[in-house]
């Protein structure tokens, strides 16, 4: 991983072949004491595991896609949940036939590179489990902040 701080709280990050995307973002934030962030990116990945959340039964279904894919869009955020950094990312990808796929990114390895723009929000909002929805969501209640 290579990165540059382009302005006080804004970073350009370049991931290298073989790095796991979510793990690299989490490690970067941990190393730089970033607790809340938003990010976007492009690049190429291989063998991604994607997920789709079914709110009716509060479960994810996962699918592993084999091969190398263009990462046409990566977007997500970083929060704190149970005293750990939590990276929540979604992707859009395309295969060599220009078929598109998208969803929640569970895991994926960088194929050639991934170029990410990350903004440190300078906050420390928590994410907590919402029983009604079944997901870890931003806890933005005034008494919590």
ABEGO torsion letter per residue (X at the ends): XBBBBABAABBBBBBBBGBBAAAAAAAAAAAAGBABBBBBBBEBBBGBBBBBBBAAAGBBBBBBBBEBBBBABBBEBBBBBGGBBBBBBBBBBBBAAGBBBBEBBABBBBAABBBBBBBBAGBABBBBBBAAAGBBBBBABAAAX
